[in-house]
Each structure stands twice: as structure tokens, then as C-alpha cells.
Amino acid sequence: MQTKHPKRVLIVDDDYDTVEYLAAMLKLEGYETLTATSAAEGWAQFRHRRPNLILTDLRMPGRNGEDLIYEVLSQGAECPIIAMSGGYDKAELQLEMANALGANLVLGKPINRTALLNAVQQLIGSPTSSEAFSA
């Protein structure tokens, strides 16, 4: 009998507390989590660990979440992406831009637990299912 490994979700946010909160939430549901506190670190994690999903904040110092989305998708990767942002004047506009860049879903902050879990399951299925993302 083959053991199914949990699906990996890469969480990228410059706010360490947000990263830890989202990781704990997803781990409780059975997903494996990878974390990064910058877009550069997220890109490195993506290249080396190949997550099933990326959950990225958009507004970060230096390279931002939009840069990460562009880098991932320009490599032809078929990895769904959820962009998140909020708490400042232009958050809605930035979420629209992320969607235009190719993010599959956008979520405003603060993140609603139910909305996040529904979004993750919509894009990659349950933690150990064989369901795969299809654009």
C-alpha cells in the first residue's frame, strides 16, 4: 500500500506572526507547510521544494508578492497561487493586479479561516487526495 504524502502549501508573508498563524491553521487540516518571510526566500523555497500551492502576501519590502507570482508563472509552473493583501488604501487595487498577473484567487486581510480553507481545497483538494490542479 502506497502512503500518500500531504500536499505542500508555501506561505510567503513578511509578517512572521501571520506566517505562523496561517501555517498552524493549514497544519491542523493536514497540509504540510513551507514558510518564507520574503519573496526571495519564497522563490528559493518554491524552486527547491515544489509546493502544490503558494499563498503569498503582496505587499512586502524589496521584491513583493507580485514579483513572486510573475517569477513562478514565467517559469511555466502549474502551481496555483492565492494572493492576499489588506489593511492599507490600495489593497483592493493590488489584489486586482495580482489576479491580472495570474493569481488563481485573491483574499483580503484579515484572512477568514473558512474562506482560506475553502480556497485551498478548491485549488488543490484535501491534504492527501490525488486531486490535481487544473487551470
N, CA, C and O of each residue as an XYZ file, in Angstrom:
540
protein
N       0.834     -1.186      0.000
C       0.000      0.000      0.000
C       0.877      1.247      0.000
O       1.794      1.373      0.812
N       0.587      2.166     -0.917
C       1.379      3.376     -1.045
C       0.857      4.450     -0.094
O      -0.345      4.705     -0.024
N       1.777      5.071      0.634
C       1.408      6.136      1.554
C       1.315      7.446      0.791
O       2.211      7.790      0.020
N       0.238      8.168      1.008
C       0.086      9.472      0.367
C       0.700     10.532      1.261
O       0.425     10.594      2.460
N       1.535     11.364      0.658
C       2.154     12.466      1.395
C       1.221     13.664      1.351
O       0.552     13.900      0.345
N       1.176     14.419      2.437
C       0.302     15.598      2.421
C       0.774     16.620      1.398
O       1.965     16.741      1.110
N      -0.180     17.340      0.867
C       0.152     18.389     -0.092
C       0.833     19.544      0.624
O       0.529     19.859      1.775
N       1.777     20.172     -0.101
C       2.576     21.261      0.457
C       2.014     22.616      0.070
O       1.691     22.861     -1.092
N       1.903     23.489      1.056
C       1.489     24.870      0.821
C       2.629     25.776      1.261
O       3.070     25.723      2.409
N       3.100     26.604      0.344
C       4.138     27.587      0.645
C       3.460     28.887      1.046
O       2.676     29.447      0.280
N       3.763     29.366      2.246
C       3.192     30.601      2.779
C       4.290     31.662      2.781
O       5.347     31.471      3.382
N       4.031     32.785      2.102
C       5.020     33.859      1.999
C       4.399     35.160      2.509
O       3.427     35.662      1.943
N       4.970     35.691      3.574
C       4.491     36.952      4.146
C       5.617     37.515      5.001
O       6.283     36.769      5.718
N       5.835     38.825      4.933
C       6.907     39.433      5.721
C       6.539     39.564      7.199
O       7.395     39.881      8.024
N       5.279     39.323      7.535
C       4.847     39.358      8.935
C       4.951     37.940      9.509
O       4.147     37.068      9.179
N       5.940     37.725     10.360
C       6.204     36.392     10.915
C       4.990     35.822     11.632
O       4.710     34.629     11.507
N       4.265     36.641     12.377
C       3.088     36.158     13.106
C       2.009     35.649     12.141
O       1.354     34.642     12.411
N       1.831     36.347     11.025
C       0.860     35.900     10.018
C       1.285     34.568      9.433
O       0.460     33.670      9.267
N       2.551     34.432      9.122
C       3.068     33.166      8.577
C       2.797     32.025      9.547
O       2.310     30.966      9.150
N       3.110     32.243     10.811
C       2.915     31.194     11.817
C       1.436     30.851     12.004
O       1.078     29.682     12.142
N       0.589     31.867     12.009
C      -0.857     31.660     12.154
C      -1.416     30.841     10.989
O      -2.152     29.878     11.201
N      -1.067     31.223      9.766
C      -1.566     30.512      8.590
C      -1.010     29.094      8.528
O      -1.725     28.159      8.168
N       0.260     28.934      8.878
C       0.865     27.601      8.883
C       0.170     26.695      9.889
O      -0.120     25.537      9.587
N      -0.095     27.210     11.075
C      -0.769     26.404     12.100
C      -2.169     26.005     11.632
O      -2.592     24.867     11.835
N      -2.872     26.923     11.017
C      -4.218     26.654     10.528
C      -4.206     25.535      9.479
O      -5.033     24.624      9.528
N      -3.278     25.609      8.546
C      -3.215     24.612      7.483
C      -2.702     23.260      7.992
O      -3.154     22.209      7.537
N      -1.761     23.293      8.934
C      -1.267     22.046      9.518
C      -2.373     21.301     10.254
O      -2.442     20.073     10.195
N      -3.234     22.034     10.943
C      -4.364     21.411     11.641
C      -5.285     20.671     10.674
O      -5.941     19.700     11.052
N      -5.332     21.131      9.438
C      -6.166     20.490      8.420
C      -5.444     19.334      7.729
O      -6.049     18.592      6.954
N      -4.134     19.184      8.015
C      -3.380     18.071      7.456
C      -2.442     18.407      6.315
O      -1.812     17.512      5.751
N      -2.336     19.686      5.963
C      -1.408     20.094      4.903
C       0.002     20.240      5.473
O       0.176     20.577      6.644
N       0.987     19.985      4.648
C       2.372     20.288      5.006
C       2.597     21.742      4.634
O       2.118     22.195      3.594
N       3.315     22.475      5.461
C       3.554     23.883      5.146
C       5.037     24.185      5.030
O       5.869     23.621      5.740
N       5.336     25.079      4.126
C       6.659     25.662      3.962
C       6.460     27.148      4.211
O       5.423     27.697      3.840
N       7.416     27.802      4.823
C       7.232     29.216      5.120
C       8.414     30.048      4.657
O       9.552     29.584      4.591
N       8.096     31.306      4.336
C       9.114     32.261      3.922
C       8.648     33.645      4.344
O       7.452     33.936      4.330
N       9.596     34.498      4.720
C       9.238     35.844      5.147
C       9.668     36.919      4.144
O       9.711     38.105      4.473
N       9.981     36.496      2.928
C      10.281     37.440      1.847
C       9.997     36.743      0.519
O       9.944     35.516      0.445
N       9.816     37.546     -0.525
C       9.584     36.972     -1.850
C      10.811     36.183     -2.318
O      10.673     35.134     -2.947
N      12.003     36.687     -2.014
C      13.226     35.985     -2.419
C      13.317     34.612     -1.748
O      13.655     33.618     -2.391
N      13.012     34.569     -0.455
C      13.027     33.296      0.265
C      11.920     32.371     -0.263
O      12.108     31.159     -0.368
N      10.776     32.959     -0.590
C       9.681     32.172     -1.165
C      10.063     31.565     -2.494
O       9.737     30.410     -2.768
N      10.754     32.333     -3.328
C      11.204     31.839     -4.638
C      12.171     30.667     -4.454
O      12.086     29.666     -5.166
N      13.085     30.799     -3.501
C      14.032     29.711     -3.229
C      13.292     28.459     -2.743
O      13.584     27.350     -3.189
N      12.343     28.641     -1.836
C      11.551     27.501     -1.343
C      10.788     26.853     -2.500
O      10.736     25.627     -2.606
N      10.202     27.674     -3.359
C       9.448     27.149     -4.497
C      10.349     26.299     -5.392
O       9.977     25.188     -5.770
N      11.514     26.808     -5.726
C      12.417     26.089     -6.637
C      12.908     24.773     -6.051
O      13.054     23.787     -6.774
N      13.163     24.751     -4.752
C      13.746     23.560     -4.138
C      12.726     22.566     -3.612
O      13.017     21.371     -3.552
N      11.556     23.014     -3.235
C      10.583     22.134     -2.578
C       9.324     21.857     -3.390
O       8.560     20.954     -3.047
N       9.093     22.610     -4.455
C       7.951     22.418     -5.353
C       6.621     22.206     -4.613
O       6.081     21.099     -4.607
N       6.105     23.257     -3.999
C       4.831     23.137     -3.288
C       3.673     22.911     -4.260
O       3.802     23.157     -5.459
N       2.554     22.446     -3.736
C       1.348     22.256     -4.527
C       0.554     23.551     -4.661
O      -0.300     23.674     -5.539
N       0.838     24.522     -3.782
C       0.113     25.791     -3.756
C       0.992     26.853     -3.110
O       1.760     26.566     -2.192
N       0.867     28.083     -3.600
C       1.544     29.218     -2.979
C       0.489     30.172     -2.451
O      -0.457     30.526     -3.155
N       0.663     30.582     -1.206
C      -0.174     31.584     -0.559
C       0.758     32.749     -0.252
O       1.601     32.649      0.640
N       0.616     33.855     -0.985
C       1.574     34.949     -0.816
C       0.912     36.284     -0.528
O      -0.109     36.643     -1.116
N       1.529     37.006      0.395
C       1.167     38.392      0.620
C       1.682     39.170     -0.580
O       2.631     38.743     -1.237
N       1.068     40.297     -0.865
C       1.513     41.101     -1.993
C       2.448     42.215     -1.585
O       3.402     42.518     -2.302
N       2.196     42.822     -0.462
C       2.966     43.992     -0.036
C       4.062     43.557      0.938
O       3.815     43.300      2.116
N       5.278     43.486      0.401
C       6.444     43.120      1.209
C       7.602     44.024      0.796
O       7.629     44.514     -0.333
N       8.557     44.251      1.696
C       9.718     45.070      1.333
C      10.549     44.393      0.237
O      10.598     43.166      0.148
N      11.188     45.200     -0.578
C      12.007     44.648     -1.654
C      11.119     44.018     -2.714
O      10.107     44.592     -3.115
N      11.509     42.839     -3.161
C      10.664     42.123     -4.116
C       9.363     41.768     -3.413
O       9.377     41.300     -2.275
N       8.246     41.988     -4.084
C       6.963     41.772     -3.443
C       6.263     40.519     -3.980
O       6.825     39.769     -4.778
N       5.045     40.316     -3.533
C       4.289     39.143     -3.950
C       3.984     39.118     -5.433
O       3.915     38.050     -6.041
N       3.801     40.298     -6.021
C       3.574     40.353     -7.469
C       4.804     39.841     -8.217
O       4.677     39.134     -9.216
N       5.995     40.201     -7.731
C       7.231     39.706     -8.341
C       7.301     38.187     -8.249
O       7.688     37.519     -9.208
N       6.930     37.650     -7.105
C       6.950     36.201     -6.907
C       5.971     35.514     -7.856
O       6.315     34.509     -8.479
N       4.758     36.046     -7.969
C       3.773     35.473     -8.891
C       4.329     35.458    -10.305
O       4.239     34.446    -11.000
N       4.903     36.574    -10.733
C       5.466     36.668    -12.076
C       6.580     35.636    -12.284
O       6.608     34.950    -13.305
N       7.500     35.527    -11.313
C       8.613     34.586    -11.434
C       8.120     33.151    -11.557
O       8.596     32.402    -12.409
N       7.175     32.768    -10.718
C       6.663     31.399    -10.731
C       5.983     31.101    -12.062
O       6.269     30.087    -12.698
N       5.089     31.981    -12.478
C       4.325     31.720    -13.692
C       5.159     31.859    -14.961
O       4.872     31.195    -15.957
N       6.191     32.714    -14.944
C       7.043     32.857    -16.129
C       7.908     31.620    -16.353
O       8.447     31.429    -17.443
N       8.044     30.783    -15.328
C       8.778     29.530    -15.466
C       7.891     28.411    -16.013
O       8.348     27.283    -16.201
N       6.627     28.729    -16.265
C       5.701     27.736    -16.782
C       5.186     26.781    -15.724
O       4.623     25.735    -16.048
N       5.372     27.127    -14.475
C       4.940     26.250    -13.387
C       3.418     26.198    -13.324
O       2.739     27.212    -13.483
N       2.908     25.020    -13.095
C       1.471     24.845    -12.930
C       1.156     24.730    -11.448
O       0.642     23.716    -10.976
N       1.472     25.776    -10.742
C       1.255     25.832     -9.299
C       0.227     26.914     -9.026
O       0.473     28.084     -9.318
N      -0.913     26.548     -8.473
C      -1.900     27.584     -8.176
C      -1.382     28.551     -7.109
O      -0.583     28.193     -6.244
N      -1.871     29.791     -7.206
C      -1.412     30.850     -6.314
C      -2.617     31.591     -5.742
O      -3.535     31.978     -6.466
N      -2.589     31.775     -4.434
C      -3.560     32.629     -3.751
C      -2.800     33.867     -3.283
O      -1.829     33.761     -2.535
N      -3.244     35.033     -3.725
C      -2.639     36.293     -3.301
C      -3.482     36.882     -2.183
O      -4.710     36.799     -2.206
N      -2.810     37.480     -1.205
C      -3.538     38.104     -0.096
C      -2.940     39.467      0.202
O      -1.735     39.685      0.073
N      -3.812     40.370      0.600
C      -3.353     41.701      0.942
C      -4.471     42.431      1.659
O      -5.636     42.043      1.574
N      -4.113     43.479      2.357
C      -5.130     44.269      3.038
C      -4.542     45.206      4.062
O      -3.343     45.188      4.344
N      -5.413     46.022      4.609
C      -5.003     46.895      5.685
C      -4.372     48.201      5.245
O      -3.765     48.893      6.063
N      -4.498     48.559      3.969
C      -3.978     49.845      3.514
C      -4.814     50.319      2.333
O      -5.612     49.552      1.793
N      -4.646     51.541      1.936
C      -5.518     52.191      0.958
C      -5.657     51.476     -0.376
O      -6.758     51.396     -0.920
N      -4.570     50.961     -0.906
C      -4.605     50.414     -2.255
C      -4.621     48.888     -2.299
O      -4.265     48.300     -3.320
N      -5.024     48.244     -1.215
C      -5.023     46.781     -1.156
C      -5.924     46.178     -2.227
O      -5.544     45.209     -2.884
N      -7.105     46.741     -2.405
C      -8.046     46.206     -3.404
C      -7.448     46.280     -4.809
O      -7.552     45.325     -5.578
N      -6.831     47.394     -5.142
C      -6.192     47.551     -6.445
C      -5.063     46.540     -6.616
O      -4.900     45.956     -7.688
N      -4.294     46.339     -5.565
C      -3.188     45.400     -5.643
C      -3.697     43.972     -5.831
O      -3.083     43.192     -6.559
N      -4.806     43.620     -5.188
C      -5.392     42.295     -5.379
C      -5.876     42.123     -6.819
O      -5.740     41.039     -7.387
N      -6.434     43.168     -7.411
C      -6.862     43.109     -8.810
C      -5.658     42.909     -9.728
O      -5.729     42.150    -10.695
N      -4.562     43.585     -9.426
C      -3.345     43.430    -10.227
C      -2.805     42.005    -10.120
O      -2.363     41.432    -11.116
N      -2.839     41.436     -8.920
C      -2.366     40.062     -8.726
C      -3.212     39.096     -9.540
O      -2.692     38.149    -10.131
N      -4.500     39.336     -9.567
C      -5.387     38.494    -10.357
C      -5.037     38.611    -11.834
O      -5.009     37.607    -12.546
N      -4.773     39.817    -12.298
C      -4.401     40.035    -13.691
C      -3.061     39.372    -14.023
O      -2.857     38.914    -15.147
N      -2.151     39.320    -13.048
C      -0.853     38.667    -13.261
C      -0.971     37.149    -13.352
O      -0.088     36.483    -13.894
N      -2.060     36.606    -12.821
C      -2.239     35.161    -12.899
C      -2.524     34.462    -11.596
O      -2.603     33.234    -11.569
N      -2.682     35.207    -10.499
C      -3.072     34.545     -9.251
C      -4.448     33.916     -9.462
O      -5.337     34.527    -10.055
N      -4.607     32.707     -8.977
C      -5.867     31.996     -9.174
C      -6.991     32.560     -8.319
O      -8.143     32.619     -8.748
N      -6.644     32.970     -7.114
C      -7.616     33.552     -6.195
C      -6.951     34.668     -5.413
O      -5.734     34.673     -5.225
N      -7.752     35.605     -4.963
C      -7.243     36.669     -4.107
C      -8.093     36.727     -2.842
O      -9.312     36.556     -2.890
N      -7.441     36.966     -1.725
C      -8.125     37.069     -0.436
C      -7.680     38.348      0.255
O      -6.491     38.664      0.288
N      -8.629     39.073      0.800
C      -8.311     40.258      1.573
C      -7.943     39.880      2.999
O      -8.406     38.872      3.532
N      -7.104     40.704      3.600
C      -6.747     40.514      5.010
C      -7.661     41.378      5.849
O      -8.093     42.425      5.367
N      -7.972     41.015      7.039
C      -7.511     39.801      7.709
C      -8.126     38.557      7.081
O      -9.259     38.578      6.599
N      -7.359     37.482      7.098
C      -7.769     36.241      6.454
C      -8.843     35.550      7.283
O      -8.682     35.325      8.482
N      -9.927     35.226      6.620
C     -11.004     34.463      7.229
C     -10.658     32.983      7.104
O     -10.396     32.502      6.002
N     -10.655     32.258      8.219
C     -10.261     30.839      8.241
C     -11.060     30.012      7.250
O     -10.483     29.258      6.468
N     -12.372     30.141      7.271
C     -13.224     29.350      6.381
C     -12.946     29.668      4.917
O     -12.852     28.764      4.087
N     -12.814     30.955      4.603
C     -12.538     31.355      3.223
C     -11.199     30.795      2.751
O     -11.086     30.332      1.617
N     -10.188     30.835      3.615
C      -8.881     30.304      3.249
C      -8.947     28.807      3.003
O      -8.472     28.324      1.975
N      -9.527     28.076      3.933
C      -9.591     26.619      3.770
C     -10.402     26.225      2.547
O     -10.041     25.279      1.847
N     -11.487     26.930      2.279
C     -12.271     26.652      1.072
C     -11.451     26.922     -0.183
O     -11.506     26.149     -1.140
N     -10.690     28.018     -0.184
C      -9.863     28.364     -1.336
C      -8.787     27.306     -1.583
O      -8.566     26.888     -2.719
N      -8.126     26.880     -0.513
C      -7.075     25.859     -0.639
C      -7.673     24.558     -1.174
O      -7.115     23.953     -2.090
N      -8.785     24.132     -0.620
C      -9.411     22.890     -1.079
C      -9.913     23.007     -2.511
O      -9.855     22.040     -3.270
N     -10.401     24.175     -2.881
C     -10.856     24.390     -4.253
C      -9.705     24.216     -5.239
O      -9.886     23.653     -6.319
N      -8.527     24.700     -4.867
C      -7.399     24.689     -5.792
C      -6.587     23.391     -5.776
O      -6.099     22.961     -6.821
N      -6.436     22.761     -4.604
C      -5.588     21.552     -4.569
C      -6.248     20.351     -3.909
O      -5.621     19.299     -3.788
N      -7.490     20.482     -3.483
C      -8.175     19.355     -2.868
C      -7.764     19.167     -1.424
O      -7.111     20.022     -0.825
N      -8.157     18.042     -0.883
C      -7.842     17.742      0.517
C      -6.358     17.454      0.665
O      -5.667     17.235     -0.330
N      -5.857     17.451      1.900
C      -4.412     17.324      2.109
C      -3.755     16.094      1.476
O      -2.608     16.180      1.038
N      -4.432     14.984      1.418
C      -3.801     13.775      0.868
C      -4.526     13.218     -0.348
O      -4.245     12.095     -0.769
N      -5.440     13.970     -0.914
C      -6.159     13.463     -2.090
C      -5.247     13.458     -3.304
O      -4.205     14.114     -3.315
N      -5.639     12.727     -4.306
C      -4.868     12.701     -5.552
C      -5.383     13.739     -6.523
O      -4.959     13.783     -7.678
N      -6.310     14.585     -6.054
C      -6.822     15.645     -6.908
C      -5.678     16.569     -7.301
O      -4.808     16.875     -6.486
N      -5.686     16.999     -8.523
C      -4.629     17.895     -9.002
C      -5.249     19.169     -9.532
O      -6.408     19.191     -9.944
N      -4.478     20.209     -9.516
C      -4.920     21.495    -10.020
C      -5.077     21.432    -11.531
O      -4.243     20.865    -12.236
N      -6.142     22.015    -12.004
C      -6.280     22.166    -13.457
C      -6.808     23.566    -13.712
O      -7.811     23.988    -13.137
N      -6.119     24.264    -14.575
C      -6.466     25.660    -14.857
C      -7.752     25.776    -15.618
O      -8.185     26.884    -15.934
